[in-house]
Amino acid sequence: MTAGCVLAIDQGTSSTKAIVVDETMTILAEAGAPVHPQYGADGHVEVDPEDLWRSVLDAGRAAVAKAPRPVDGIALANQGETVLAWDRNTGQSLSPALVWQDRRAEGVCTRLRESADLVTDISGLQLDPYFSAPKMTWLRENGHADGVVTTSDTWLLHRLTGEFVTDVATAGRAALLDLDTLEWSPQLTDLFGLDVGLLPRVVACDEHVGTTRAFGRDIPVAGTVVDQQGALFAEACHRAGEAKCTYGTGAFLLANTGARPVRSTAGLVACPAWKTTASTAYCLDGQVYTVGSVVDWLEAIGVIAGPKDLDRYAADATPGREVFIPALAGLAAPFWAPGARGALLGLGLSTDRSQIVGAVLEGLAAAVAVLCHAVDVDLASPLSALRVDGGLTRSVALMQRQADLLQRPVEVYATPDATALGAAAFARLGLGWADNAADAIAGAAERKTVYEPQCSSEEAAERVARWRSAVDLTIESASHE
């Protein structure tokens, strides 16, 4: 088949983005649709599955309508660890979708704590409510015993194509997949009380999974991937030791470890990066749960009017005694302290709006720097640079702080659509329009801005150490609640 245009849909936490790209991965059209997660007490974060579905249709159809050429392939990226119960016969949702940030499954993890090492040994992941399996168990145990329980991508793909599948990268986020064989582990499904026979078929990221008429005529669906791994692929992190960080609702740092998994000794998780018909890659993964959502919080409480104010206020701030811990939904890697809560420490009568905004940006940059240092330990070699993408990379103040605390270059990806472009690249491979990874991403991996460190290594180490000391205080405080 002659290479054509791909509609790539990135179904995210707070919105769905759709782009149409041509043979050179040039974006011809784009559109978006909002998603409306609901936040409740005790870490509840859920969304109406029909809201997800409508956003996919609305964004995808709007992008297709804007495109100057017809679409010949469909790709879907998903938000990862969001799960729901649904009827496989009708496609009807039977529960709300528990978003990846939801913490209701903490009790499941507490009950299974003695098996935490087993979970990590087999899956490469931590026993934590962030991952899919604990939330799936929670749904089964709390009124949703009927139907199937899967991640949201399986449900969306079923509605699009009628198939019952999930890609290997998304499956690797469940704590149910054997990291070495890339097949569902009966030992882990038994541990979580789940039926392996009710789990979807695991497919390669470039596999042609079916066709859909949701966007016009019959169009093949051939590129499926979890969001962060899609961005890793698009940003040309194809070799071991190359890493990227996406600054979205949360911040997610992934480092390619090559064709074999590297199990972390520094508090990160290990998972498949992708699998294609030609090769398999693994990665180390670290997370900061609340990043963009911290900016939303600042806006909600009136500190800023919107993200554009970050640089305006931070320009007048200097790193000082104020320290911010972005644990508004607990702490993930490398601390794994789900009970920790956000903190703003070191306040004084001289603390003003600028110092608060500056402390928040410093806290976000410090959290990512700690993840990079953990990657350095696991790879036994420091990362030479960090590629970055996502909406918050527009903040010069944040990116400069990131380069300073990392003490290495930060390379900003040229477009905020890395995840969608990664999914499109897998579709190009699956449809035979590209011969290899480099060909599949074409010119999509160009970078527009490089931030170099502007402070000394001694100052950077002191700032990160101050932040880590504040993290210790926050975790200790949570342990007494």
Rosetta blueprint (number, residue, H / E / L):
1 M L
2 T L
3 A L
4 G L
5 C E
6 V E
7 L E
8 A E
9 I E
10 D E
11 Q E
12 G L
13 T L
14 S L
15 S E
16 T E
17 K E
18 A E
19 I E
20 V E
21 V E
22 D L
23 E L
24 T L
25 M L
26 T L
27 I E
28 L E
29 A E
30 E E
31 A E
32 G E
33 A E
34 P E
35 V L
36 H L
37 P L
38 Q E
39 Y E
40 G L
41 A H
42 D H
43 G H
44 H L
45 V E
46 E E
47 V E
48 D L
49 P H
50 E H
51 D H
52 L H
53 W H
54 R H
55 S H
56 V H
57 L H
58 D H
59 A H
60 G H
61 R H
62 A H
63 A H
64 V H
65 A H
66 K H
67 A L
68 P L
69 R L
70 P L
71 V E
72 D E
73 G E
74 I E
75 A E
76 L E
77 A E
78 N E
79 Q L
80 G L
81 E L
82 T L
83 V E
84 L E
85 A E
86 W E
87 D L
88 R L
89 N L
90 T L
91 G L
92 Q L
93 S E
94 L L
95 S L
96 P L
97 A E
98 L E
99 V L
100 W L
101 Q L
102 D L
103 R L
104 R L
105 A L
106 E H
107 G H
108 V H
109 C H
110 T H
111 R H
112 L L
113 R H
114 E H
115 S H
116 A H
117 D H
118 L H
119 V H
120 T H
121 D H
122 I H
123 S H
124 G L
125 L L
126 Q L
127 L L
128 D L
129 P L
130 Y L
131 F L
132 S H
133 A H
134 P H
135 K H
136 M H
137 T H
138 W H
139 L H
140 R H
141 E H
142 N L
143 G L
144 H L
145 A L
146 D L
147 G L
148 V E
149 V E
150 T E
151 T E
152 S H
153 D H
154 T H
155 W H
156 L H
157 L H
158 H H
159 R H
160 L H
161 T H
162 G L
163 E L
164 F L
165 V E
166 T E
167 D E
168 V H
169 A H
170 T H
171 A H
172 G L
173 R L
174 A L
175 A L
176 L L
177 L E
178 D L
179 L L
180 D L
181 T L
182 L L
183 E L
184 W E
185 S L
186 P H
187 Q H
188 L H
189 T H
190 D H
191 L H
192 F L
193 G L
194 L L
195 D L
196 V H
197 G H
198 L H
199 L L
200 P L
201 R E
202 V E
203 V E
204 A L
205 C L
206 D L
207 E L
208 H L
209 V L
210 G E
211 T E
212 T E
213 R L
214 A L
215 F L
216 G L
217 R L
218 D L
219 I E
220 P E
221 V E
222 A E
223 G E
224 T E
225 V E
226 V E
227 D H
228 Q H
229 Q H
230 G H
231 A H
232 L H
233 F H
234 A H
235 E L
236 A L
237 C L
238 H L
239 R L
240 A L
241 G L
242 E L
243 A E
244 K E
245 C E
246 T E
247 Y E
248 G L
249 T L
250 G L
251 A E
252 F E
253 L E
254 L E
255 A E
256 N E
257 T E
258 G E
259 A L
260 R L
261 P L
262 V L
263 R L
264 S L
265 T L
266 A L
267 G L
268 L L
269 V E
270 A E
271 C E
272 P E
273 A E
274 W E
275 K E
276 T L
277 T L
278 A L
279 S L
280 T E
281 A E
282 Y E
283 C E
284 L E
285 D E
286 G E
287 Q E
288 V E
289 Y L
290 T L
291 V L
292 G H
293 S H
294 V H
295 V H
296 D H
297 W H
298 L H
299 E H
300 A H
301 I L
302 G L
303 V L
304 I L
305 A L
306 G L
307 P L
308 K L
309 D H
310 L H
311 D H
312 R H
313 Y H
314 A H
315 A L
316 D L
317 A L
318 T L
319 P L
320 G L
321 R L
322 E L
323 V E
324 F E
325 I E
326 P L
327 A L
328 L L
329 A L
330 G L
331 L E
332 A L
333 A L
334 P L
335 F L
336 W L
337 A E
338 P L
339 G L
340 A L
341 R L
342 G L
343 A E
344 L E
345 L E
346 G L
347 L L
348 G L
349 L L
350 S L
351 T L
352 D L
353 R H
354 S H
355 Q H
356 I H
357 V H
358 G H
359 A H
360 V H
361 L H
362 E H
363 G H
364 L H
365 A H
366 A H
367 A H
368 V H
369 A H
370 V H
371 L H
372 C H
373 H H
374 A H
375 V H
376 D H
377 V H
378 D H
379 L H
380 A L
381 S L
382 P L
383 L L
384 S L
385 A L
386 L E
387 R E
388 V E
389 D E
390 G L
391 G H
392 L H
393 T H
394 R H
395 S L
396 V H
397 A H
398 L H
399 M H
400 Q H
401 R H
402 Q H
403 A H
404 D H
405 L H
406 L H
407 Q L
408 R L
409 P L
410 V E
411 E E
412 V E
413 Y E
414 A L
415 T L
416 P L
417 D L
418 A H
419 T H
420 A H
421 L H
422 G H
423 A H
424 A H
425 A H
426 F H
427 A H
428 R H
429 L H
430 G H
431 L L
432 G L
433 W L
434 A L
435 D L
436 N L
437 A H
438 A H
439 D H
440 A H
441 I H
442 A L
443 G L
444 A L
445 A L
446 E L
447 R E
448 K E
449 T E
450 V E
451 Y E
452 E L
453 P L
454 Q L
455 C L
456 S L
457 S H
458 E H
459 E H
460 A H
461 A H
462 E H
463 R H
464 V H
465 A H
466 R H
467 W H
468 R H
469 S H
470 A H
471 V H
472 D H
473 L H
474 T H
475 I H
476 E H
477 S H
478 A H
479 S H
480 H L
481 E L
